[in-house]
Amino acid sequence: MLNTQLLLVLAGLAFLFLTAKKWITRRHTNQTLPPSPPPLPLLGNLHIFPTKDVHYQFTKWARQYGEIYTLYLGPTTAIVLTSPLAIQQILEKNSALTSDRPDNYIARLVTGDDHNLVLSDTWRSLRRGAHGILTAQACLDHLAIQQAEAVQLSHDLLTDPGGFATSIRRYSFSVIMSVLYGKRVPRYASPEATALFKMLELWVNILSPGAHPLIEMFPALRCIPGPFASWRRLCKKVRIIQRQLYFGLLDEVEARSDQGNGNGCFMETVCARAQEWGLDRELTGYLGGVLIEAGSDTTSAFIQTLVLLLVAHPQVQRKAQVELDAVVGTDRMPILEDLEDLPYVRAVILETHRYRPVAPLAVPHAATAGFNYGQYTIPKGAILFVNTYGVFHDETIFKDPETYNPSRFLENPEKEKLLDLAFGAGRRVCPGMNLARNSIAINTMNLLWGFDFMKARDATGAMIEPDVWDYSEGVATCPNPFKCDINPRSRHHEEIVRRDFIASRDAFLPFEHNLSASDKAFIREQWKD
């Protein structure tokens, strides 16, 4: 007990000494930093740093302090960017200096040193390979399975409309699993889905902005013994689930390749070129894992947001359906090529990205060297937050930003380019952007073409108003569970969905490797008629 108490005291003294030293040094060098909320000695702005709804508070500060401002997080300096110009100049023009990620000690406890690719230098050496396999042209090879999985999503809404949220999550995970590992996920209760969603729930608590600020900002606190450090137990639990899932899937890919039963999935290419790309088996396993996490969560969150906003704005839904009926008709489901002839549907997609961006703050960058932006200095080591939400809700850029209005992109099509920010900035643009865009387009068209999304009613028959502000916390945000009524637009639309689902059987077959016994039984039941 005495040793533990002594260790805590020493850690506290070290923390105070180092923080005070850095604070004194910074006071003499911060005259050229962007403005900031009034800081306290030692703590800086930690006392007002939000622990939830971070992007809302960042946006309020942006309106007060400008397009670029500083937050002092104990000994760490953070710069918040809330304008297209600042983001372009700092993250793109100076991308060689701003493409790093801040050290994330908590994440490293989970993944090990330098294996958390999204947050490490290692990702740079892999992006060329990932982009080469996930280019717009290369993603056309994945359209068959994306289209088939999207048809299953529509079919699932016919058979279980109340489970729409889990059906959407299954769709998103199954597509990324098929592309990455050549193995689909036929149901939400598939073992891989159960493991992933359990892990993501815990992982979000680790990676959310502001989740563990003291541990990240004050390294001395990392010496706190295990019994007093709940984050260690959480990290250990996530690590076990991650490794079982990621490396179990990698084992399957390697075994199929060795047996000559590959199906051309992404990880087969990675394994074949691992030596060329400088990957050991650890990095190979975590590369697939990083892409699974990003691909399964973000697309699902967008589609759930789309449903929420369609329920809240029936006039938008009706206008999009009129356009779909005129262009596609009612005798077939839409295909990706239809999108170019559907300007209002495209505007619905853009406005959904703008109104509720899935990653409102993205993943932070870090400056590897100091440089100037206008009159301000960006210091070496500064954390760089991209306030995507703040840009998308800036009334000087988008008129009446708190109104969901797809028509704004028909009236001002030049604003569309700004929406690329939804997929990241600088050299850290999402490598799966093209795959995600295809999934979003296909499902937006399918859902609007085939279904009416309406407000649910309570026990008294009164309509339940959807809450468009009720969102989860995390790097990627998603609507919290909500109720709505989902019905096929007509008996004819229902028949077309069922017909296309039956026709999709052949597209699924190449991706039904190594399925669990329960998944095989589910598929047999699904197709027995």
N, C-alpha and C positions, 0 to 999 in steps of 0.2 A: 504493500500500500504506500509506504514511504517513497519507494522508488518511482511509483506512478505519479504521486503528488509532485515530487521533485521534477520529473520530466515535464509535467504540465506547466509548472512555474517557469522552468527554463525556456520552454517553447513560447510562453507568453512574453517573457522578457526579450527573447530574440525577435519575436514579432514586433514588439513596440520599438525596439532599436532600429530594425531595418526599415520599418515604415516611417519612423521619424527622420531617418537619414535621407530616404528617398523624397519625403515631403519637403525637407529643407532644400535639397538640390533642385527640386522641381520649381519651387517658388522663385528661384533665380533665373529660370529658363522658360517660364510659361507665358511671357509677355506676348509672344507671337502665336500662341495657340488660339484656336477658335474660341469664342465666348462659351461660358458654361453657367449652369445654375450655381449659386453661391456654395462653395465647398466648406466643410468643416476641417479643422486641423486633423491630420492623420487619416481620418475616414474619407475625406473628400466628399463625394456625393453618394457614398454607400448608404447613408441613412435615408435617402429618398429614392434609391434605385428600386423600381417595382419588382415584385415577385410574381405578379400575374398581369395579363394584358399589357405586356411590355411595349408592344408596338403602338398602343393607344397613347401611353404616356410619352414615348419618344416623339410621336407626332405633335402632341401638345407643346413639348419643348421646342420642336422645330418651328412652330408658329411664333414662339416667343424669342428664340435665339438665332433663328435663321437656317439656311440650307445646310450649314455645317456647324456643328458645335461640339464641345468637349464635355466628357464626363470623367471625373476623377474617381476611380474605383480603388480606394486605398492607395497602394503604390503604383497601380496600373493606370495608364491613360487610355481612354477610349474616345474615338471620334465617330460621330453619327452623321451619315450622309443622307440628305433628304431632298435632293434635286437631281434631275437627269444630267445637268452639266457637271456637278460635283462628282457624281458616280462615274461619268465618262472620263473626266480628266484624271481622277485619282485611281480608279480601278482598271481602266482600259489604256489610257495614254501612259500611265505609270505602272502597267501591269507587271513589269519585271520586278517591281519593288513591293507590290501589294497582293501577290497571289498566294502568299503563305497563309496558314491558319494559326490562330492563337493556340498556345499549348493548352491542352485540356487534361489536367491531371486525373480527374474523375474518370474520363473516358479511357485513359491509358490503363487504369486499374482493371478495366474490363477487357480491353483488346490486347494489352501488352505494348511494349515500346515500339512505336512507329508502325503498328499494324492498323491503327484507325485511319484508313486511307483518306477519308474525306477531310481529316484534320491534320494531315501530315505532308511533308515534302515528297514522300514516295508517290503520291498520286500524280505528280507531274510526269513521271516516267511511264505512267500507265495510260494517261489520257489519250495519247495518240493512237494507241491500240484500241481503246474503248471507242473512241470516235470513229475509227476506221470501220469498225464492225457495226456501229449504230448510226451511220450517216443516213440522210433522207433516202438515198437510193438503196442502201443495204436494208433499211427497214421495210421496204416493199416486200422483201422475202418473208416477213413475219405477218403480212396482212391476212393470210388465210386463217391462221390460228387466232389472230385478234378478232377477225370478223366472226368466226365460229363461237368464240367465248362471249362476244357481245350478243350474239343471238341467244346463247344460253342465259345470259343475264335477262334479256327480255322474256324468255320462257319462264325463268324463275319468278319474275314479277307477275306472270299469269297465275302460277301455281301457289305462290306464297307472297302476296303483295305486302303483308305486314312485316316480312323479313327483308325489306328492300336494302337496308343498310348492310346486313351481313352478305347479301347477294352481291352488292357492289364491291365489298372488300374481297370476296372470293374471286370475282372477275379480275380485279386489278392484280391480285397475287398470282392467279393462275397464268395470266399473260406473261408476267415477268419471269415466273418459274419456267414456262415453256421456252421462252427466248433464251434465258440464261442456262438452264440445266436440261432442257429438252423433256421436261416432265410437268404435266399439268396438275391442277388441283380441282377435282370434279365437284367438291362440296366444301362448305365452310368448316365442317368438322373433320376434314382430312388431317392426318397427324402433322404434316408440315405446316398447315395453316394454324392449327392449335398452338404449336410451338412458336411460330413467328409472332402471332398476335399477343401471346403471353409475354414474350420477350420485349416487343415494342412498347407495351404498356409500361414496363419497368424502365426501359431505355429512355423513354420520353422524360421520365422523372430525373434522369441523369443529365440529359443534353439540353433541357429547356433553358432559355436565357434567364439568368437570375436564380437558377435552382440551387447552386452551391457557390455563391459569390465569395464567401470568406475563405473557403478552402482553395479556390482558384487564385485569389488575389494575394493571400498571405501564406506562402509556402511553409512557414514555421508551424502552422496549424496541422500540417500533414503528419507531424510526429505524434499526434494524439493516439494513444493505444487503441487497439481494436474494440474493447468493451465500451469505449466512449465515442466510437466513430461508426454510427449506423450506416454511413455511406459505404463503408467497406463491405458490409454484409450484402447490401443491395448490389454492389458491383460484382461480388463473387457469384451471386445468383444469376445475374444476367450473363456473365461470362460462361457459365456452365451450359445454359440454354443455347447461347450463340454457337459455341463450338460444336455441340452435338448436332445442331441443324446444319451449319455451314460445311463442316467437314464430313458429315454423313452424306450430304448431297454431292460433295466433291468425290467421295469414294464411289458413288454410283456412276458418275460421269467417267471416271477413270476405268472402272470395271467394264462399262459398255464399250468404251473405246478399245480396250484390250481384247475384247471379244469380237470386235468388228461390227458392233451394233449401234454405232453412233448415228445421230440424226442431224448433225450440223449445228448444234446449239453453240452459243457464245463460249461457254466454259470449255468445250472441246477444243476450240481454237486457242483459248488462253493456255490450256495445258500443253498443247502442241508447241506453242511459242514461248513458253515460260522462260526457258533459258535465254532466248533472244531478248526478252523484255526484262531480264534480270530478276525474275521472280523465284523465290523459294516456295515450298509448299504452304508455309504459313501465309505469305502474302497472297498466294493464289486463292486460298480459302477465304481470306478476308475481302479480297476484291469482289468475289461473287456475293459475299454477304452484304457489303456496302451497297451494291447495286440492287439487291433484293429489297433492302430497307427503303431505299429512296424510291424505287419503282412501285412498290406495293402500296405505300402510304399516300403518296402525293396524288396519283391519278384517282384513287378511291375518294380522297378528300374533295377533289374538284367535283366529281360526279355527285357526291352527297350534297355539296353546296348547290349545285345546279338544281337538284330536286327541291331543296328548301326554297330557293328563289323562284322556281316555277310555281310552287304552291302559294307563295306570298304575292306573286304578280301574275295572275291568270291572264291579263291582257297581253303580256309578252308571249305566253304560251300559245294563245289563240293566233296571234300574228305569225309566229313561226310555223304553226301547223298549216295555215293558209298557204304559205310559201312552199312548204313541203308537198302539200297536195297538188299544187300547180306544177311543180318540177318533177317530183318522183311519182306521183299518183298513189293509188291505194292497192295495186296488184303486186307490188314487190317492196321489200325493205330497202332503205337507202344503202348506197355503197360510198366509199371514200371519194370517188371521182365526182359524186354529186355536189360536194361541198362548194366547189367553185361557182356553181350556179345558184347558191343559196346565200346571198349577201346578208340577209337578216339573221339567219341561223349562225353564220360566222360572227356577226355582231353580238349575238347572245353569248357565244363562247368568250369573246374578248371582254365583254362587260362583266361576266362572271369572274374572270381572272382579275379584273380591275377592282370590282366591288369587294370581293373577299379573297385576296391572294392566299394561296395555300401556305406559302412560306413568307409571312409578312415581314420578317427580318432576315430571311435566308440564313446561311451559316456565316458567321463573321470571318473577315479577312484579318491579316496582320501585316504591318509594314516591316520589311526586313532592313530598311535604311531610312534615314530622314530625308525629306524633300519638301519643297514649297508648293502650296496651292494658293495662287493669288497672294494676298497679304499674310497668309497663315503658314505656319510650319506644321507638317505632319511628322511627329518624332518617330525615331526607330523604336520598334516594339509596340507601337500603338495598336490597339484593337480597332478594327474598322467595321462598324455596323452599317449595313445597307438597309435603310428604312423604306422598303418597297411599299408598304402600306401608306406611309406618309406621302410618297410621290403620287401614288394612285388616287389619293384623296386630297390633293392640293387643288384648291379652287382656282388658282391661277393657271392650272393646266387643264383641269376637267371642270367644266361648269356644273354647279350643283352636285358635288361629288358624292353626297350621301343619298342620292336618288339612283336607284337601279334603272338604267335607261340605255338599252342596247342601241337605240337609234343614234346616239351620240357618235358612234363610229361610222354610220352612214353619212352623217352630216359633216364629219371631220375625219376622213379616212387616213389623213397623215398622222393621226394620233396612234394608229395601230402599232407602229414600230416601237413605241414606248412600252408596249405590253410584253416585249421580249424580256424585260426585267423580271417577269414572273418566273423565269427559268435561270436566274442568276446573272452575274455581271463579270466583266473582265475575263481572265483565263479560267474562271471557275464556273462557267456556264454548264448546266446539267448535261452530262454526256448522253442521257437517255431522252433528251428533249424531243427528238423526232418520233421516237416510239410513243412517248406520252401524248404528243399532239395528235397522232393517229388514233389512239385509244379515245381521247377526249372527243374528237370529231365524230368518230363512228357511233359512240354511245349517245352523244347529244342528238344526232340525227335520229337514231333508232328510238330513243325514249320519246322525243317530241312527235315522231311519226306514229308511234303505236299506242301511246297512253295519254290519259288525262290525269294530271296530278292536282288533287283538290284538298282543301282544308278538311281535316277530320272534324267530327262532332263529338261532343261530350254526352254524358248520360241524359242530359236534358234536351239534347238536340241542337244546342248552340254550337256554332263553329268555333274551333280552337285556332286562335291566331298564331301562326308560326313566329318564333322569336329569331330574327335574323342576326341577333347579337350574341346568341348563346353558343359559344364555341369552346372547344377544348383548348388546353394550353399545350405548347410544344413548339419545336422548330417548324413542324408542319401542323397547321391547325385544321380542325374538322368540326362540323356542327355536332353539338351534343345530341343524343337521341331525341327525335321528335316524331310526332304522329302525323300521318297524312293518309288520304284515300287515293289508291292507285287503281284505275280501271282501264281496260282496253277501250280504244276509241269506238270500236264497233266489233260485231261478231266477225266480220270479214277481216279486220286487222288481226284479230286473235288467230284466225285460221292461217293467215300468212305467216305469223310468227311460229306456229306449231309446224307448219310445212317446212320452213327454213331450218328449224331446229333438227328435224329428222334428216334433212339434207346435209347437215353439218357433221354427221357421224364420221365420214371419211377424213375430215380435217383434224379430228381429235385423235385418231388412232396412232399416228406416229409419236404422240406425246404421252402415251399411257404406259410408259415403262415403270417397272419397280413400284407399282401402286400397292398400297396396303390391302389386306384381305377385305377390310370393311369398305374401302373405296371400290374394289372390284365388284363387291356385292351390290353396292349402290348403283354402279353403272349397268350391271345386268338388269336390275329392277327398272332402271330408267329407260332401257331400250327393249324390254321384253315384249312390248306390244308392237 
